[in-house]
Amino acid sequence: MLLFLSGVMVFSCLAVAAEADLRRAVPQLVTLGGLMSLCTVLWLFFSRRARWRGWLPVVLCSALLLRLLFVGRSPELSDDLYRYVWDGLQLLSGHNPYAVAPADVQVASAAEAALQPLINHPQLVTLYPPLAQGLFALAGGSVTGWKLLAVAFDFGNCLLLVALLRALQRPVLGVVLYAWQPLAIIESAASAHVDVTAVFFLLLALLLARNAQSLFLTFSALSLAGAVLVKVLPVLVLPLFLIPLDTQRRIRFLLIFLIVSLVACLLFWPELRNGLSTLGLYTRHWEFSGFLFRQLREGFGSGDHARLLLGALLSAGLLWIGLRLRSVPSWPAQVRCMAVLLLLFLLLTPTLHPWYALYLCALLPLVDGALLAAGMALSWSVLLSYQVVALYAASGQWCESSRLAAYVFSAPVSALILSSALRRTRRKI
């Protein structure tokens, strides 16, 4: 059975990779993505009876090979990668990437001339944090170079998950929930979003936080700062790293986090203020596939009021999760609370790009029950939002659908409710 399910998963991935243009194959991507997710869950279920101990290397090697299938493709579902490469070229050329928007740069090389027309929102200065800029430069100003680097980091995510599963005394084959996750494969290799590197530093920080010794907590703080300096989103979970610690360790952790972040920002100051302005515009005005935001905006007649309410709900959720963690300040509880918080964020955010779900997907092998069911449902349903890209490729019009946003939202919520109800029913029986 395991061989059969593995074959179905591999052939499904090959079918996606064989598509000439993923933008024109979104229905196939969603269908095959759902099939791959189902096969992954079934594979994990049947693997509990497996006697052969060689499955872990098979899972890891196949995860790497499946990602390499997409390295040669152009970034069709998202063009953010071109901004990454552009920023890397600017830094390699000795220019501060926060100084001038791409549209205002006088190109000085053939590589810049080829990239400039491909960058989205070229009138805006980059918003990616300082460590991300260093990683973009490390890729050598090459699309393929960045894709290979992203794949390497995502393979590192799989290895870190194996270490985390062992630390939690859970079956290591649970890594398959991320290693073979269609969303992770697409976003790490086809689109090569920088989030996979932020996930790496976040998982490393989580693994190091298991040990309460000062040295481990120091490196945990450094790693969490690295995650935030790649993508701002992981700052959301900072309180969950602080709550389980005593006062002295909490202050030490926070100081290291703040000092490292400040030093990295000072390297690009004062031009970094331009990037912060872009980030502010993004936070206040961007939206994508956010079902609750769209409903509240229509109800209030104001997007600002809708954002404020959703922000208040997220803050209340963080407070509740923090209180739960404080009552049981264990490392396994910290892992679960982090997954709950990320799921709440994804359901409430006005801007739900598919790659934002990578942070939750990376924690799914570490949780179970209703939370796992909701996360798996979201990792599949969020692929539906790429239908907007398909319509744009076909007609040149960017037109979001409230119905699709409802589907994306309702899948994890329904999975959460049904799984919780089934669990309660079993307890009564």
C-alpha positions, 0 to 999 in steps of 0.5 A, spaced: 500 500 500 505 504 501 508 503 494 502 504 491 500 511 495 508 513 493 507 512 486 500 515 486 503 521 489 510 521 484 506 521 478 501 526 480 507 531 482 510 529 475 503 531 472 503 538 475 511 539 473 509 536 465 504 542 465 506 547 460 504 553 464 501 552 471 497 559 470 493 555 465 493 549 469 490 551 476 484 546 476 489 541 474 493 543 480 488 544 485 485 537 483 492 533 483 494 537 489 488 535 493 490 527 491 497 528 493 494 531 500 490 525 501 495 520 499 500 523 504 495 522 509 493 515 507 501 514 507 502 516 514 496 512 516 499 505 513 506 507 515 505 506 522 505 498 520 511 498 516 516 494 518 522 496 513 526 502 516 528 505 510 522 509 509 525 515 512 531 516 507 526 514 501 521 520 503 527 525 504 530 523 497 524 523 494 522 530 497 528 533 494 527 530 487 520 532 487 522 539 488 528 539 483 523 537 478 520 545 478 527 548 479 528 549 471 521 552 470 519 560 470 516 563 476 509 562 473 504 563 479 508 568 482 513 573 480 516 575 486 522 571 485 524 577 480 524 582 485 529 577 490 534 577 484 533 584 483 535 586 490 540 581 490 544 584 484 543 591 487 547 589 493 552 585 489 553 592 485 554 595 492 548 599 492 543 599 497 536 596 495 532 600 499 535 607 496 531 607 489 525 603 486 526 599 481 523 603 476 527 609 477 534 605 476 538 606 470 540 599 468 547 598 468 548 591 466 544 586 461 542 582 467 538 588 470 535 590 463 532 583 463 529 583 470 527 590 470 520 589 466 519 583 470 518 586 477 511 587 480 510 594 483 516 597 480 515 604 483 515 601 490 522 600 494 523 593 496 520 591 503 524 585 504 528 585 511 535 585 511 537 578 512 533 577 506 537 581 502 543 578 504 540 571 501 538 574 495 545 576 494 548 569 496 544 567 490 549 571 485 543 575 482 541 568 478 533 566 478 536 558 478 541 560 483 535 563 488 531 557 486 537 552 488 538 556 495 530 556 496 530 548 495 536 547 499 533 551 505 526 547 504 530 540 504 533 543 511 526 544 513 525 537 512 531 535 516 529 540 522 522 537 522 525 530 523 529 532 529 523 536 532 519 529 531 524 525 535 524 531 540 517 530 541 517 523 541 513 522 535 514 518 529 519 521 524 515 519 518 510 524 520 515 529 516 512 526 510 506 531 511 511 537 509 516 533 505 510 531 500 506 537 501 504 540 494 504 547 497 511 546 500 513 543 493 510 549 489 512 554 493 519 552 495 521 550 488 516 553 482 515 560 485 521 559 490 518 564 495 523 567 501 518 564 506 521 557 506 528 560 508 524 564 514 521 557 516 527 554 516 530 559 521 523 559 525 524 551 526 531 552 528 529 557 533 523 552 536 528 546 536 533 550 540 528 553 545 527 546 547 533 546 551 532 551 557 540 552 558 542 559 556 547 558 550 541 554 547 536 560 548 541 565 545 542 561 539 534 560 539 533 568 539 538 569 534 535 564 529 528 567 531 531 574 529 533 571 523 526 569 521 524 576 522 529 579 518 527 574 512 520 576 513 516 580 518 511 575 519 514 570 524 514 576 529 507 574 531 510 568 535 515 572 539 511 572 545 510 564 545 517 564 545 518 568 551 512 566 555 515 559 558 521 562 560 522 565 567 524 573 568 531 573 567 531 568 561 525 572 558 529 579 558 535 575 555 532 572 550 528 579 548 534 583 548 538 578 544 532 578 539 532 586 539 539 587 538 541 583 533 534 586 529 537 593 530 544 591 528 542 588 521 537 594 520 542 599 521 547 596 516 541 599 511 539 605 515 537 610 513 535 608 506 531 602 510 526 607 511 523 607 504 522 599 505 518 601 511 514 605 508 512 600 502 511 595 508 506 600 511 503 601 504 502 593 504 499 593 511 494 598 510 492 597 503 493 590 500 488 584 500 488 578 497 483 572 498 481 574 505 474 572 506 472 575 513 476 582 511 471 582 504 465 581 508 467 586 514 469 591 509 462 590 505 458 591 512 462 597 515 463 600 508 470 601 510 477 597 509 480 601 515 475 599 520 475 591 517 482 591 519 482 594 526 477 589 528 481 583 525 487 586 528 483 586 535 480 579 534 488 577 532 490 580 539 485 577 543 486 570 540 494 571 541 492 573 549 488 567 550 493 563 547 498 566 551 494 565 557 493 557 555 501 557 554 502 560 561 498 555 565 502 549 561 508 552 560 511 546 556 515 545 550 510 541 546 504 546 548 509 551 545 509 548 539 501 547 539 500 554 541 504 556 535 500 552 530 494 555 533 496 562 532 498 561 525 492 558 523 488 564 527 492 569 523 491 565 516 483 565 517 483 573 519 488 576 515 486 581 509 492 578 505 492 570 504 497 569 499 498 561 498 505 561 501 503 565 507 500 558 509 507 555 509 509 557 516 503 553 518 504 547 514 511 546 517 508 545 524 503 540 521 507 534 522 508 536 530 501 536 531 494 532 531 487 532 531 482 537 529 488 542 528 492 537 523 485 536 519 484 544 519 491 545 517 491 540 511 485 543 509 487 550 508 494 547 505 489 545 499 484 550 499 489 556 499 491 553 492 484 555 489 486 562 490 491 561 484 485 562 480 486 569 480 492 568 476 489 564 471 484 569 469 489 574 469 494 570 464 488 569 460 484 576 460 489 581 463 484 583 468 486 582 476 479 580 478 478 576 485 472 572 487 469 572 494 466 565 492 473 563 492 475 566 498 469 563 501 471 556 499 478 557 501 476 559 508 470 554 509 475 548 508 479 549 514 473 551 518 469 545 516 475 541 517 476 544 524 469 543 526 467 536 524 474 533 526 472 536 533 465 533 533 468 526 531 473 527 537 467 528 542 463 523 539 468 518 540 469 520 547 462 519 549 462 512 546 
